[in-house]
């Protein structure tokens, strides 16, 4: 098998299981959480980590809210695209969802304060998603030909160029966001709850979770339950 075909085959396999494989990096995250930091430093790292993670989630929300039907998104069984996204956020970067994922995962690693752990995560993420992006782009190039080549030649793969932004015809869809991104929206706070609890427990910091954090966690959990229940309503799924 040629190296090109091997990259595509590997990328398609990683694409199929991309919802689960990133979880394999969690042991590294929890190991890095054992890095001792001062109370003030931990507070700063928490704010920075949360900000970066929610920035990634905002990128995903913005992308999903405007993306038209029939394009690559949350499907995992195979590559899918009946239309090439070239407007809106896709006019500034070719893989905005993966950029969002990177920031969401980077946030918790920032919180650990372990520079080596952060660098290892960035390296693993790059190798992992590079293969997926390669496979996706091979699919799009074969399907859309010159249209894809023209767009990809001027649009960065991962680091956005805001100067290239062009508006899109589609409208912002809150229903689409709530339906497709509720788990990510609520999941960010849940992940930070777990890692804050783990670090505080490991270093005998009391309380392991503040009262305000507990209240926010309950609200976050209730929001998740409501949105997940609402998603199962037949009329809602037709929207």
C-alpha positions in Angstrom: 0.0 0.0 0.0 1.4 3.4 -0.9 2.0 5.9 1.8 -0.8 8.1 0.5 -3.3 5.2 0.6 -2.1 4.2 4.0 -2.7 7.7 5.4 -6.2 7.7 3.9 -7.0 4.2 5.3 -5.6 5.1 8.7 -7.4 8.5 8.7 -10.8 6.8 7.8 -10.3 4.3 10.6 -9.5 7.1 13.1 -12.5 9.1 11.7 -14.8 6.2 12.5 -13.8 6.0 16.1 -12.9 9.7 16.7 -15.6 10.0 19.4 -13.9 7.5 21.6 -10.2 7.3 20.8 -9.3 10.7 22.3 -10.3 9.3 25.7 -7.1 7.2 25.7 -5.2 10.4 26.6 -7.1 10.7 29.9 -4.5 8.7 31.9 -1.9 11.3 30.9 -4.2 14.1 32.0 -4.8 12.6 35.4 -1.1 11.9 35.9 -0.3 15.5 35.1 -2.9 16.7 37.6 -0.6 15.3 40.3 1.9 18.2 39.5 2.0 20.4 42.6 1.1 24.0 42.1 0.3 26.8 44.6 -3.3 27.8 45.4 -3.0 31.1 43.5 -1.4 29.5 40.5 -4.1 26.8 40.4 -6.8 29.5 40.5 -5.2 31.2 37.5 -4.7 27.9 35.6 -8.3 27.1 36.2 -9.5 30.4 34.7 -7.2 30.1 31.7 -8.1 26.5 31.2 -11.8 27.1 31.3 -11.5 30.1 29.0 -9.6 28.1 26.4 -11.9 25.1 26.6 -15.1 27.3 26.3 -13.5 29.2 23.4 -13.1 25.8 21.6 -16.8 25.1 22.4 -17.8 28.5 21.1 -16.0 27.7 17.8 -17.9 24.4 17.6 -21.2 26.1 18.3 -20.7 28.8 15.7 -19.7 26.2 13.1 -22.6 23.8 13.8 -25.2 26.7 14.0 -24.5 27.8 10.5 -23.4 24.5 8.8 -25.9 23.5 6.1 -27.5 20.0 5.9 -25.7 17.2 4.1 -22.2 18.2 5.0 -19.5 16.5 7.1 -20.1 17.0 10.8 -20.9 14.5 13.6 -21.3 11.5 11.3 -18.7 8.7 12.2 -19.6 5.8 9.9 -18.1 7.3 6.8 -17.1 10.5 5.1 -20.2 12.5 4.0 -20.6 15.7 2.0 -23.2 16.7 -0.7 -22.0 20.3 -0.5 -18.7 21.9 0.2 -18.6 24.4 3.0 -16.6 27.5 1.9 -18.4 30.4 3.6 -18.5 31.7 7.1 -16.0 30.1 9.4 -15.0 27.7 6.6 -13.8 30.7 4.7 -11.1 31.3 7.4 -10.1 27.7 8.3 -10.8 24.3 6.7 -11.3 22.3 9.9 -13.0 24.5 12.5 -14.6 21.6 14.4 -11.2 20.0 15.0 -9.8 23.4 16.0 -12.6 23.6 18.6 -11.8 20.0 19.8 -8.1 21.0 20.2 -9.0 23.9 22.4 -11.5 21.9 24.4 -8.9 19.3 25.2 -6.1 21.8 25.7 -8.0 23.6 28.4 -7.8 20.7 31.0 -4.1 20.2 30.2 -3.5 23.9 30.8 -5.1 23.4 34.2 -2.5 20.8 35.1 0.3 23.3 34.9 2.6 20.6 33.5 4.4 21.9 30.5 5.7 18.5 29.4 2.2 17.1 29.6 0.9 20.0 27.5 3.5 19.5 24.8 2.9 15.7 24.7 -0.8 16.3 24.3 -0.2 18.8 21.4 2.1 16.3 19.7 -0.4 13.4 20.0 -3.3 15.5 19.0 -1.5 16.7 15.9 -0.5 13.3 14.7 -4.0 11.9 15.4 -6.0 14.6 13.7 -3.6 15.1 10.9 -4.4 11.6 9.6 -8.2 12.3 9.9 -7.9 15.6 8.1 -5.8 14.0 5.4 -8.5 11.4 4.8 -11.3 14.0 4.8 -9.5 16.2 2.4 -8.7 13.3 0.0 -12.4 12.5 0.0 -13.4 16.2 -0.7 -10.8 16.6 -3.4 -12.1 13.5 -5.2 -15.7 14.6 -4.9 -15.5 18.4 -5.6 -12.3 18.6 -7.7 -11.3 22.1 -8.8 -13.8 23.7 -6.5 -12.1 22.1 -3.5 -8.6 22.8 -4.8 -9.4 26.5 -5.3 -10.8 26.8 -1.8 -8.1 24.8 0.0 -5.3 26.6 -1.8 -6.2 29.9 0.0 -7.8 28.6 3.2 -5.6 27.5 6.1 -6.1 23.9 7.4 -6.0 24.6 11.1 -5.0 28.1 12.1 -7.7 30.6 11.0 -7.1 33.6 8.8 -9.8 36.1 9.9 -9.0 38.4 6.9 -10.4 35.8 4.6 -13.9 35.8 6.3 -16.9 35.9 4.0 -20.5 35.8 5.3 -22.8 32.9 4.6 -26.4 32.7 3.4 -27.6 30.3 6.1 -29.0 31.7 9.4 -27.9 30.9 13.0 -29.9 27.9 14.2 -30.1 27.6 18.0 -32.2 24.4 17.6 -29.4 22.8 15.7 -26.9 23.7 18.4 -29.0 22.4 21.2 -29.7 19.2 19.4 -26.2 18.4 18.2 -23.9 20.1 20.7 -25.6 19.9 24.1 -23.3 17.1 25.3 -20.2 19.2 24.4 -21.6 22.3 26.0 -22.4 20.6 29.3 -19.4 18.2 29.0 -16.8 21.0 29.4 -18.0 21.9 32.8 -18.4 18.3 33.8 -14.8 17.5 32.8 -13.4 20.4 34.8 -15.5 19.4 37.8 -13.9 16.0 37.7 -10.3 17.2 37.4 -10.7 19.9 40.0 -12.2 17.4 42.4 -9.4 14.9 41.6 -6.6 17.4 42.1 -8.1 18.8 45.4 -8.7 15.3 46.7 -5.1 14.2 45.8 -3.6 17.2 47.7 -6.0 17.1 50.6 -7.4 20.5 49.7 -10.7 21.3 51.5 -13.3 21.7 50.3 -12.7 19.6 47.3 -15.5 21.6 45.6 -16.7 25.0 46.6 -20.4 25.6 47.3 -20.7 27.8 44.2 -19.1 25.1 42.1 -21.5 22.5 43.4 -24.5 24.7 42.5 -23.1 25.3 39.0 -22.5 21.6 38.6 -26.2 20.8 39.5 -27.4 23.4 37.1 -25.2 22.0 34.4 -26.4 18.5 35.1 -30.1 19.6 35.0 -29.5 21.4 31.7 -28.0 18.3 30.2 -30.9 16.2 31.3 -33.4 18.7 29.9 -31.7 19.0 26.6 -31.2 15.3 26.2 -34.9 14.6 27.0 -36.0 17.4 24.7 -33.9 15.9 21.9 -36.0 12.7 22.0 -39.2 14.5 21.3 -40.3 13.6 17.7 -41.4 17.1 16.7 -38.0 18.5 17.9 -36.1 16.0 15.8 -37.8 17.2 12.7 -36.6 20.8 13.2 
